[in-house]
Amino acid sequence: MDNNVLDRFRSSLTQHRDELLTWLDSGLSQQDIHLGNTPVQDVLKVVSQLKDALERLNHGKFGICEICHEEVDPQRLELDYTANVCLEHLPEEQMRALERDLEMASQVQRGLLPSDTPSIPGVDIAVATQPARIVSGDFFNFFGNQAGLQGLAIGDVMGKGLPASMLMSNLQASLQILGPELQDPVMIARRLNELFLNNMKLIRFISIFLGFFQPDTKLLTYCNAGHHPPLLWKNSDNKIISLPPTGPAIGISRQPVYKSETISLEAGDILLLYTDGIIEARKDSGEEFGDLRLNTFLHDHHKQTAQEMVDELLQEVRQFSPRLQDDITLLVLRME
């Protein structure tokens, strides 16, 4: 296992152990007694497990399957640091229980995504998302606010599987609160960074594009926090403009500098937002779909409706790479 990953596990487990020991030493733990076992007994058990995990880390045995002696998936270890067998070696009963939990997590996650696109006069909107696994680290959201602005977001939690999906779910809940309250994408990016900076473990960062569209003026004010540059088709010039990051991804810096940009969306313009699963889709040979193919697609299909573009781009990516290596999400806004 990579030394950087092991170091992050060591730091996280040590911090957790020290926090619990501090709580035990404070004496407050003696004041809470529930039916059955006391919290003190439960905490002592957890402390013992943490010490055992740290001991295995120090002796090079952490994350090693006891049956096949191969590495246990780091993402699984992040959820359960006591795991000592690979998934394929789990007893059948435990495997079935895990499958049920994953399916439930998938249902919860799908319920957090918007079920409908917003209705904005003169704007054609379509969106699609496809997880590479049962659960996803990609997300998108729409939110209005009291100023009459239409907010939108698309992003990607670095990583795959349950750890990424759990963080994504928390992020969606935060956006549901911050989006309607704030009308400045920079302020939202700063608040998200404050909220999630100290909750990053193996997952190192979150990329997100935040925008507010003013229906009357057709102006879009956005902040791109480390996300892949969306593509803007300017119909009047028949050219494509990219919208590069205006600040770092969430979770990288304690004092990030974010700024906003404003663009005018005119009749026939198209804004294509996407996650990296699109351009990083690859063939077995290793060839990636890449930025050039995406730009060519937008140039060749700019006369289509938003839904037609989403459907055909997904189909083209699937034909290029039948096996998805990463989650993919597309969001298209077309000015009618």
DAFENMO-V235881 format. One record per backbone hydrogen bond with DSSP energy under -0.5 kcal/mol. NH is the residue of the N-H (numbers start at 1). CO is the residue of the C=O. If there is no record, write none. Layout:
# DAFENMO-V235881
nh->[NH:NH]
co->[CO:CO]
This chain:
# DAFENMO-V235881
nh->[6:7:8:9:10:11:12:13:14:15:16:17:18:19:20:21:22:23:24:25:26:27:27:29:30:31:32:33:39:41:42:43:44:45:46:47:48:49:50:51:52:53:54:55:56:57:58:59:60:61:62:64:65:65:66:69:72:76:77:78:79:80:83:89:90:95:96:97:98:99:100:101:102:103:104:105:106:107:108:109:110:111:112:112:113:113:120:120:123:124:125:126:128:130:133:139:141:143:145:146:148:150:151:151:152:153:154:155:156:157:158:158:164:165:166:167:168:169:170:171:172:173:174:175:176:177:177:178:179:181:182:188:189:190:191:192:193:194:195:196:197:199:200:204:206:207:208:209:210:210:211:212:213:214:215:218:219:220:221:221:222:222:223:225:225:226:226:230:231:232:233:233:234:234:235:237:238:239:241:243:244:246:247:250:252:256:258:259:261:263:265:266:268:269:270:271:272:272:273:273:275:277:278:279:280:281:283:286:289:290:293:294:295:296:297:298:299:300:301:302:304:309:310:311:312:313:314:315:316:317:318:319:320:321:324:328:330:331:332:333:334:335:336:336]
co->[2:3:4:5:6:7:8:9:10:11:12:13:14:15:16:17:18:19:20:21:22:23:24:23:27:28:29:31:32:38:38:39:40:41:42:43:44:45:46:47:48:49:50:51:52:53:54:55:57:56:56:61:63:70:84:65:63:73:73:74:75:76:80:86:87:91:92:93:94:95:96:97:98:99:100:101:102:103:104:105:106:107:108:109:109:110:118:123:120:334:123:332:330:328:135:155:153:151:149:180:145:213:143:149:211:141:209:139:207:137:156:205:160:161:162:163:164:165:166:167:168:169:170:171:172:173:174:174:175:177:178:184:185:186:187:188:189:190:191:192:193:196:197:202:250:156:225:154:208:223:152:221:150:219:213:214:214:263:212:219:220:261:210:208:223:224:247:243:272:241:231:270:232:239:233:234:234:234:232:230:242:224:224:206:249:253:256:246:222:220:218:264:335:266:233:333:231:270:271:331:329:327:275:275:276:278:287:283:281:279:289:290:291:292:293:294:295:296:297:299:301:305:306:307:308:309:310:311:312:313:314:315:316:317:322:130:128:273:126:271:124:269:122:334]
